[in-house]
Amino acid sequence: MSITHEAGIVLNRDRLVLAAAVADRIVEKDDAVTGGVPVSRETIHGYALHDLSKLLVAVIADRPALFQAYVEWQRSVNFHRDIPSTVLHNRLDVLSDVLNAHMDEDTFAEVAPVLEAGRQILSHEMTPTVPYLTPSNPLLSLANRYLQLSLAQHYDEAMRSILRAVEDGIPVTEAYIRIIQPVQQELGRLWQMNQVTVPQEHAVTETSRSLMALLRGRYRPPSRHNTTVLIACLGGELHDLGARMVSDFLYLEGFHSIFTGANTPHHQIIDEVRTSGASVVALSTTMSLHVHLVIDLIDRIRDVFGRKITIMVGGYAFNQHANLWKDVGADAYAKSADAAVSVMQDVTASLSA
Ligand code: B12
């Protein structure tokens, strides 16, 4: 899939101008749109850019549900911060007006139903967030303790509690999937609900990152596979912990995994594939606003290497929307790090067949 819809082209090309126009209109309208909450033009510009990026992805993937999910999330964030519901309502109205004025009739007709689907969400009852630490998790009490200790700034004690459990026999992979992963997800939910601050969220995440390094360092994986996999997050994507988890799982299984982390530039990925001899490229995307970058990169990889490279995608954005991985043109997708190992085993088997 590439950006073919005229609306997608305009949204992509004119994003900055459109966001500026939205911000100007909102600043002009002042209280009527910000609900009396003092917000800087720069902040509004950032929100508008976010709205436009989400709209772009929904338009090019022909999936209004992507925009709806975003509106629902934004609504929940605002609700938990006592921001009046009119703020989001009005922002969507202004966005619609600005796009209508900027686009010709046919182009706007491609965007209007997606915007409308987003608006409709606001007339439904809000969906409550669902906890990630639940009794179905056999390591629930360890996970809860790890989260509470980290939030209370007892970072070393938090890590030690998990390292001890691993010494006592819990597999490293279980510690990743049943403790670190749901703790991180719950942390996000608590942030969304305004129950933890951004510094708390950063500090817990740093603890998880250190813990993963300690866990991984304890194991010497078997040297079993010749397959090299390159794992990266694109563009402005800063969420790299999940990708790192995938890389660690593949490493523990004996794959040669090259993890380039957050924010990796496109052309460098192409160069790295060439020099490393990677036969699999694994792309991680959390924010759906970066999905169009995945589409771009897949097109470029196909142009340069044809079908020789297997492209696997994953991450929060793909987990939220079934089959989005197919829309972007990937060969494979896995929901989690353990599932990524199975997919890689299948890929390796088919490469050597
Ligand atoms: C930590 C965190 C951050 C950190 C990231 C640090 C880091 N180095 O990763 C920082 C502070 C940078 C951050 C920033 C932001 N964040 Co944040 N963040 C999170 C949080 C709390 C945890 C992420 C995490 O560690 N998850 C745990 C891992 C293990 O899960 P995972 O990423 O899904 O990975 C697994 C699978 O998806 C899969 N997988 C992942 N990659 C791949 C790749 C392949 C190829 C395969 C096969 C599989 C696969 O395997 C992994 C392991 O099983 C999430 C909450 C959440 N639910 O994830 C929010 C969350 C993702 N963030 C969110 C937001 C909004 C933001 C910001 C926009 C906030 C802001 N206002 O600035 C920025 C955007 C930054 C950017 N440009 O990318 C929202 C996104 C909401 C949405 N609807 O899109 C979330 C969901 C929080 C929330 N509940 O509101 N964030």
Boltz pocket constraint, residues with backbone or C-beta under 6 A from the ligand:
constraints:
  - pocket:
      binder: B
      contacts: [[A, 69], [A, 70], [A, 73], [A, 180], [A, 181], [A, 184], [A, 185], [A, 186], [A, 187], [A, 188], [A, 189], [A, 191], [A, 192], [A, 201], [A, 202], [A, 205], [A, 236], [A, 237], [A, 238], [A, 239], [A, 240], [A, 241], [A, 242], [A, 243], [A, 245], [A, 246], [A, 281], [A, 282], [A, 283], [A, 284], [A, 285], [A, 286], [A, 287], [A, 288], [A, 312], [A, 313], [A, 314], [A, 315], [A, 316], [A, 319], [A, 333], [A, 334], [A, 335], [A, 336], [A, 337], [A, 338], [A, 340]]
      max_distance: 6.0
